Amino acid sequence: MTNSMQRVSTNLTLFLKFFIPVFWLVFFGAFTILIFAYDLEYVAQIPIVTFRIIAVLFMLSGIALFYFTLFRLKRVEMGEQFVYVTDYFKHVRYPYHNIDRIEESTFGFLKVVSIYLKTPGSFGKRVLFIASGKKYDEFWKNHLELKASLGLS
């Protein structure tokens, strides 16, 4: 066993957490501002008031979707004694004895991993990340005792 850390979250975390939401917010934010700036009566045979309401609801639902999904993603590295978690602004390490359980869910080709802590840490009681398929599985193959102690099959 080595003392080094190994990244187990996907490289796409940065892209998913920042690029997609920023791109979406800029594009649809500009679109929403644009439909309020122009004095139109109809857009695609929809009255402008209805179209503006739909656009605002679409914008707000997108923000809510990002807040409850992509913004919660973290970059995770695992080592011999600690799990290292970052949101790219703050970096925290959690000892394995503070981990209550680890749950894995599969959504299509993505493996979403939730680390539940016994006591809330800087990121709350749950750390969510998308696993890098090869690196995540490789880490557990090299740390079978740790895997068993955490109750992972």
N, C-alpha and C positions, 0 to 999 in steps of 0.2 A: 504494500500500500504506500501511496505517496502522500505528501502533505500539500500538494497543489490543489487549486480550485479547478473545477471543470464547468464550463458553461453548459447548462442543460436546457435553457430556453432557446427558442428559435431566433435566428438573426433578424427575422421579420418583425420582431417586437417594436423596434424603433419606427419602422415604416407604418405598422398598424396603429401604434399609439399616437404618433404625431403627424405623419404625412397625410394619411387618408382623412382624418378629421379636419386638418387645416385646409387641405385642398377642397373638401366638401363644403366647409363653412365659408370659405372665400367665394367659391363659385355660386352656391345657392344664396349666400348673403347678398352678393352683388345682384343676383337675379331678383331677390325679394325687394331690395332697394329700388331697382329699376322699375318694377311694376307699380311701385308707389309713386315714383317720380313722373311717370308719363300719365297724361290725362286721356285715358281711353274709356270707351263705354263697354266694349266687349273684347274678350281675348278667346279666340277659337270658339265663338258663339256662346261663351260663358260670361255672364255679367261680371264687370270688373270687381265689384264688391265681393262676390262669391269667390272669384279667382284669387283675390288678395287674401281672403280668409284661408283658403286652401294652401296658398303659398306659405303663410305664416305658420299654420299648423304643421305643414311638411317640414319647415325649418326647425320648429320646436321639437317635433318628434325625432328628427335626426340628431339634434343635440342631446336629447334624453337617451337615445339609443347608444350614442358614443359614450356618454357619461356612465351608463350602467354596464357597458361591455369593454370597449377598447381602452378607455382611460384607466381602467382598473388593472390592465396588464402590467406585469413587472418583468424585468430581466433577472434571471436566477442563475446562480452558480452554486455548486455544491462541493464541499471538501470533506476531509476526514471527520472534523468535529463541528462544522458550522454550515448553515445554509446562508449564502450571501444574496441579498435582495436589493435591487435598486429600481427607482422610478426615473433614473437619469438625472435627478437633482439631489436626492438623498440616498445614502448607502447604509444599509443595516445588515448586521449578521445575527443570526439566531442559532443558538445551540440546539442540537438534535433533541436533547431532553426537554426542550420547550415545545416540541412538535407533538400535537395530540394525534393527528392522523394526516395521511396524504391520500387524496382521492383523484382518480384519473377518469376522464370522460372523453369519448371520441365523438367528434362531430365531423362526419365525412372523412377527410384525410388529416384533420387536425386533432391532436391529443391535448386537451385542456386539463391542466393539473391544478388542483387546489390544495394548498398547504394550510391546515388548520392549526393554530397555535393554542397552547393551554392558557396562556395569558396574552391579552392584546399587546401587540408591539407597535412600532411607529406607523405601520401600514394597516393596523387593525388586527382582527383575529383571524383573517383569511388572506392569504397571498395567492393570487391567480396568475398563471402564466401558460403560454403555449409551448409545449415541449418540442425540442429539436429531436425528431425521431431517433436518429442514430446516436447522438451524444447522450440523450436521456437514458436510453436502453443500455448503452455501453457503461454509463456510470453505475447503474444497478447491477450489471453483470460483474463488475469489479468490486462491488461492495455488498456481497450477499448477506453478511452478518448484519449490517446496518439495515438492509432491506427487511430482513426478518424481524429485527427489533422494532421496526415501525409498522409491522403488520401488513406489509405489502406482499402480495402473492406472486 
